Amino acid sequence: MESAKHKRIELVTNTEVKAVTGDAGDFTVTLERKPWYVDISKCSGCGTCVDVCPITVPHAWEQNLKPRKAIYAMFPQAAPLKYVIDRDRCVECGLCMQVCLLDAIDLSQESTTEEIEVGAIVVATGGRVFDPSAMKQFRYGELENVVTNMEFERICNAGGPTEGELVRPDGRHIRSVAFVQCVGSRDLGNNPWCSFFCCMASVKGGRLVMEHAPGADVTVFFNDLRACGKGFEELYQRSVDEGMKFVRAIPSVHVNRTTNNPIVVYEDPQAGGIVRNEVDLVVLASGLEPSAGTDRIADVLGLRKDSYGFLSERHPTDGMAETRREGIFIAGVCQGPKDIPDAATHGSAAASKVGAFLSGGRSRLMSEMETDRAVGLEPTAREAGAEPGEVTYGDSHG
């Protein structure tokens, strides 16, 4: 949200990069701006249109645990906080038009194409979460009270579908949870790589359960536990000391049809055989994969991918934020699985590399601006709030 308010940052959302031509320091990017069917220059984000919309559909942002309307904002902190109409679901009843006092609804909008000139490009297309539906041993998608780690995060979130109340999808309160690690990761049948963030995310999730419901039973089933970060091992040890259980096993999931509770079945060498553990909720620690956007932008930009499908960096130690194509940088999970601190660090590294690249005189646009400044001209329109692309110059000496 701070970026949206910054006078030197232009956020172009609901837009797709169609083509990139040119070379380092002088790229031409072709953008396709998708229609919002709402005039965002008029929309105030009041939400009146949402109140009258008769159509409800599952909300992808809420992991389909909560509905949304056919006209909606993706989430409360979206930037810009404007509404968009899902034309595939809209029945064109006209109710939103009737209540919008700003006359912002415009169903006639169409996609538009424009070109912008930039000196450098940062790719930060993120990743997607592995879909465990095909791993039948976990019964995801079949049993209501088996969820993914992303769905569990929304359940725990104060702004989520349950407003932070610890209840499972069928509405019952949670007193026991089983976390299953390495779902879709470190698996030759699916993804062979470690997704890095899952172990500590499950430890954090287990601690949230113990804080929300004192005395709750939390068990983490793991392949290998990887607490590789500052303070992570200490957090793991503290969780063990406070009663969180860790079992080295890869379980399967069954169900008690009477209670609708999942039953975790696993082999425990210490117990000397097969153990059946009935719990209120099973959370699958689904790993990360390259996003569809990463695949597409790699083709558009001509970037190399590694054997797993993530974007390849220029060098694994001193070129982590750079690609082999000069002037194009990468940040975050598009380069490989990361947790939030590492993704933020990678983003800062990419920003530093871009700053060094542009300040080194490699950008034609930057060179033109510096030349203008040298003869006493300053770009004033951006600071004055001009429309993006409208850059005028004035005499800095009056």
C-alpha positions in Angstrom: 0.0 0.0 0.0 2.9 2.3 0.6 4.1 1.7 -2.9 0.7 2.8 -4.3 1.1 6.2 -2.6 4.7 6.7 -3.7 4.9 9.6 -6.3 7.6 7.8 -8.3 5.9 4.4 -8.5 3.1 3.6 -10.9 1.2 0.5 -10.2 -0.4 -1.1 -13.3 -2.7 -3.8 -12.1 -5.0 -6.2 -14.1 -2.4 -6.0 -16.9 -0.4 -8.5 -18.8 3.0 -8.2 -20.4 2.6 -9.3 -24.0 6.0 -8.5 -25.5 9.4 -7.0 -24.7 11.8 -5.7 -27.3 15.0 -3.8 -27.2 18.2 -4.2 -25.1 19.4 -3.4 -21.7 18.8 0.2 -20.8 16.3 0.7 -23.6 13.4 -1.9 -23.4 10.0 -1.4 -25.0 7.3 -3.3 -23.1 3.9 -4.0 -24.7 1.2 -4.1 -22.1 -2.4 -5.3 -22.4 -4.6 -3.6 -19.9 -7.6 -5.8 -19.1 -11.0 -4.2 -18.6 -12.2 -3.7 -15.0 -15.7 -2.9 -16.2 -15.5 -0.2 -13.5 -14.0 3.3 -14.1 -11.3 3.2 -11.5 -10.8 6.9 -11.8 -14.3 7.4 -10.5 -14.6 4.4 -8.1 -14.2 5.4 -4.5 -14.1 1.8 -3.2 -17.2 2.4 -1.1 -18.6 -1.2 -1.6 -22.2 -0.2 -2.2 -22.2 -2.2 -5.5 -21.1 -5.3 -3.7 -24.0 -5.1 -1.2 -26.6 -5.3 -3.9 -25.0 -7.9 -6.2 -27.1 -11.1 -6.2 -24.3 -13.4 -7.4 -22.0 -15.3 -5.0 -19.1 -17.5 -6.0 -16.1 -19.0 -4.2 -13.4 -16.5 -3.3 -10.0 -17.7 -4.6 -8.1 -15.3 -2.2 -9.9 -16.9 0.7 -8.9 -20.4 -0.7 -12.6 -20.9 -1.6 -13.5 -21.0 2.1 -15.6 -17.8 1.8 -17.8 -16.5 -1.0 -17.5 -13.2 -3.0 -19.8 -11.3 -5.3 -19.5 -11.0 -9.0 -18.2 -7.4 -8.4 -15.5 -7.4 -5.8 -12.1 -6.3 -4.6 -9.5 -9.0 -4.3 -8.7 -8.3 -0.6 -9.0 -5.3 1.8 -5.4 -4.1 1.4 -5.5 -4.3 -2.5 -3.9 -1.4 -4.3 -5.7 0.3 -5.8 -8.7 -0.5 -3.6 -11.1 -0.5 -6.5 -13.7 -2.9 -7.6 -13.7 -5.2 -10.7 -16.5 -7.2 -12.3 -16.1 -10.9 -13.1 -17.9 -10.9 -16.4 -17.9 -14.7 -16.6 -20.2 -14.6 -13.5 -22.0 -11.3 -14.0 -25.7 -11.7 -15.1 -25.9 -8.0 -16.1 -28.8 -7.3 -13.7 -27.9 -3.7 -13.5 -28.3 -3.3 -9.8 -24.7 -2.1 -9.3 -25.3 0.6 -11.9 -28.4 1.8 -10.1 -26.7 2.2 -6.7 -23.4 3.6 -7.9 -23.7 7.4 -7.3 -20.4 8.1 -9.1 -21.6 6.4 -12.3 -18.4 4.3 -12.3 -19.8 1.0 -13.7 -18.9 0.6 -17.4 -19.7 -2.8 -18.9 -18.6 -1.6 -22.3 -14.9 -1.5 -21.4 -12.5 -3.5 -23.6 -8.8 -4.4 -23.4 -6.3 -1.8 -24.5 -2.7 -2.1 -25.5 0.1 0.4 -24.8 3.9 0.5 -25.0 6.1 1.8 -22.3 9.9 2.4 -22.3 12.0 1.2 -19.4 15.6 0.8 -18.6 15.5 -2.4 -16.5 13.0 -5.2 -15.7 12.5 -7.1 -12.5 10.6 -10.4 -12.8 8.8 -11.3 -9.5 6.1 -13.7 -10.7 6.0 -15.8 -7.5 5.0 -19.4 -7.4 1.9 -21.6 -6.9 1.0 -24.1 -4.3 1.1 -27.8 -5.2 -2.4 -29.3 -5.6 -2.5 -32.5 -3.4 -5.7 -33.8 -4.9 -3.9 -36.4 -6.9 -2.2 -37.9 -3.8 -5.2 -40.1 -2.9 -3.6 -41.3 0.4 -4.4 -37.8 1.9 -8.0 -37.7 0.7 -7.8 -34.0 0.0 -10.9 -32.7 -1.8 -12.8 -35.8 -0.6 -12.7 -35.2 3.2 -14.0 -31.8 4.3 -11.6 -31.5 7.3 -8.4 -32.1 5.3 -7.0 -28.7 4.2 -3.8 -27.3 2.8 -1.4 -25.1 4.6 -2.7 -22.1 2.7 -6.3 -22.8 3.6 -5.2 -23.2 7.3 -3.5 -19.8 7.1 -6.8 -18.2 6.1 -8.6 -20.0 8.9 -6.1 -18.6 11.4 -6.1 -15.1 10.0 -8.2 -12.5 11.8 -9.3 -11.1 8.4 -10.1 -14.6 7.1 -13.3 -16.5 6.6 -13.7 -17.4 10.3 -12.3 -14.0 11.5 -9.5 -15.9 13.3 -11.8 -18.2 15.2 -10.2 -21.7 15.2 -12.9 -23.7 13.5 -12.6 -26.3 10.8 -14.6 -26.2 7.5 -17.6 -28.1 9.0 -17.9 -25.5 11.8 -16.6 -27.4 14.7 -13.9 -26.0 17.0 -10.4 -27.5 16.7 -8.7 -29.2 19.6 -6.3 -31.5 17.8 -4.4 -31.0 14.5 -2.1 -33.2 12.4 0.4 -31.4 10.1 1.7 -33.6 7.3 5.0 -32.4 5.8 6.5 -32.7 2.3 3.2 -33.0 0.4 4.3 -32.8 -3.2 7.9 -31.9 -2.2 10.9 -34.2 -2.0 8.9 -36.7 -3.9 10.1 -38.3 -7.1 6.5 -38.9 -8.1 5.7 -35.2 -7.9 8.3 -32.5 -7.2 11.8 -33.6 -6.1 12.9 -30.3 -4.6 12.5 -29.1 -1.0 10.0 -26.2 -0.8 12.0 -24.7 2.1 9.3 -22.8 4.0 6.9 -25.6 4.9 8.6 -27.0 8.1 8.7 -23.8 10.0 5.3 -22.7 8.6 3.8 -25.9 10.2 5.7 -25.2 13.5 4.2 -21.7 13.4 0.8 -23.0 12.6 1.0 -25.5 15.4 1.9 -22.8 17.9 -1.1 -20.8 16.7 -3.3 -23.7 17.5 -1.8 -24.1 21.0 -2.3 -20.3 21.6 -5.9 -20.3 20.4 -6.8 -23.5 22.2 -4.7 -24.1 25.3 -4.2 -27.8 25.8 -4.8 -28.6 22.1 -3.0 -31.7 20.7 -0.6 -30.8 17.8 1.4 -33.5 15.9 3.8 -32.8 13.0 4.5 -35.8 10.7 7.7 -35.2 8.9 10.2 -36.7 6.5 13.2 -34.6 7.5 12.7 -31.5 9.6 14.6 -28.5 8.2 14.8 -25.5 10.6 17.5 -23.7 8.6 17.2 -20.0 9.7 18.1 -17.7 12.5 16.3 -18.7 15.6 14.4 -21.5 13.8 16.1 -24.4 15.7 15.4 -22.6 19.0 11.7 -22.2 18.0 11.5 -25.9 17.2 13.0 -26.8 20.6 10.7 -24.5 22.4 7.7 -26.0 20.6 8.8 -29.5 21.6 9.2 -28.3 25.2 5.7 -26.8 25.2 4.1 -30.1 24.1 4.1 -30.1 20.3 4.8 -33.7 19.0 7.0 -34.5 16.1 6.8 -38.0 14.4 9.0 -39.2 11.6 6.5 -40.8 9.4 4.6 -40.3 6.1 0.9 -41.1 7.0 -2.2 -41.8 5.1 -5.6 -40.3 6.0 -8.9 -42.1 6.7 -12.2 -40.9 8.3 -14.5 -41.6 11.1 -17.9 -41.3 9.4 -19.7 -40.8 12.7 -17.7 -37.7 13.8 -16.4 -36.6 10.4 -12.9 -36.6 12.0 -9.9 -37.5 9.9 -7.9 -40.5 11.1 -4.2 -40.4 10.6 -2.7 -43.8 10.0 1.1 -44.3 10.2 3.8 -46.8 11.2 5.6 -45.9 14.4 8.7 -47.9 15.1 8.7 -46.7 18.7 5.2 -47.9 19.2 6.0 -51.2 17.5 3.4 -51.1 14.7 0.6 -49.3 13.0 -0.9 -46.3 14.9 -4.3 -44.8 14.2 -4.7 -41.2 15.5 -8.1 -39.5 15.2 -7.8 -35.7 15.0 -10.1 -32.7 14.3 -8.2 -31.4 11.3 -5.4 -32.5 9.0 -3.2 -29.8 7.5 -1.2 -30.8 4.4 2.1 -28.8 4.0 1.8 -28.4 0.2 5.0 -27.2 -1.4 5.8 -24.6 -4.0 6.0 -24.9 -7.8 6.8 -22.4 -10.6 3.7 -20.3 -11.4 2.1 -20.2 -14.8 3.1 -16.6 -15.0 6.8 -17.6 -14.6 6.6 -20.0 -17.5 4.9 -17.4 -19.7 7.2 -14.5 -18.8 10.3 -16.7 -19.4 9.1 -17.2 -23.0 8.3 -13.5 -23.5 11.8 -12.4 -22.1 13.8 -15.3 -23.5 15.0 -16.3 -20.0 16.5 -19.7 -19.1 14.8 -22.0 -16.6 16.4 -24.6 -14.4 15.6 -28.3 -14.5 12.7 -27.7 -12.0 11.1 -24.9 -14.1 12.2 -21.9 -11.9 14.1 -19.0 -13.5 17.9 -19.4 -13.6 20.0 -16.8 -12.0 23.2 -15.5 -13.6 25.4 -17.1 -10.9 24.4 -19.1 -7.7 26.6 -17.0 -5.4 27.3 -13.6 -6.8 24.5 -13.2 -9.3 21.4 -14.4 -7.5 19.3 -11.4 -8.5 20.5 -11.2 -12.1 19.6 -13.2 -15.2 21.9 -14.0 -18.1 20.1 -11.3 -20.1 21.6 -8.0 -19.2 19.1 -5.5 -17.7 16.7 -8.1 -16.5 16.6 -9.1 -12.9 14.7 -11.6 -10.7 13.3 -11.6 -7.2 11.5 -14.0 -5.0 10.0 -17.4 -5.6 10.2 -17.2 -9.4 13.9 -18.1 -8.8 13.2 -20.9 -6.3 11.2 -21.7 -3.1 11.7 -19.1 -0.3 10.1 -18.0 2.9 9.0 -14.4 3.4 12.3 -13.0 4.9 14.4 -14.6 2.1 12.0 -13.3 -0.6 12.2 -9.8 0.9 16.0 -10.0 1.0 16.1 -11.2 -2.6 13.8 -8.3 -3.6 16.1 -5.8 -1.9 19.1 -7.3 -3.7 17.3 -7.0 -7.1 16.4 -3.3 -6.3 20.0 -2.6 -5.5 21.2 -4.2 -8.7 18.7 -2.2 -10.7 19.8 1.0 -9.0 23.5 0.3 -9.7 22.6 -0.6 -13.3 20.6 2.6 -14.0 23.0 4.9 -12.2 25.9 3.5 -14.2 24.5 5.2 -17.3 23.2 2.1 -19.0 19.6 3.4 -19.4 18.9 5.7 -22.4 15.9 7.2 -20.4 18.1 8.0 -17.4 20.8 9.5 -19.7 18.3 11.8 -21.3 17.0 13.0 -17.9 20.5 13.6 -16.7 21.3 15.6 -19.9 18.2 17.7 -19.4 19.2 18.4 -15.8 22.7 19.4 -16.9 21.3 22.2 -19.0 18.9 23.4 -16.3 15.8 21.5 -17.1 13.9 19.4 -14.6 11.2 16.7 -15.1 8.3 18.3 -13.2 5.1 16.6 -14.3 5.6 13.4 -12.3 6.0 15.3 -9.1 3.0 17.4 -10.0 0.8 14.4 -10.4 0.7 14.2 -14.2 -0.7 11.1 -15.8 1.8 8.3 -16.4 3.6 8.8 -19.7 3.0 12.6 -19.7 6.4 14.0 -18.8 6.9 17.7 -19.3 9.9 19.8 -18.5 10.3 23.2 -16.9 13.2 25.7 -16.3 14.5 24.9 -12.9 15.9 28.5 -12.7 12.5 30.1 -13.3 
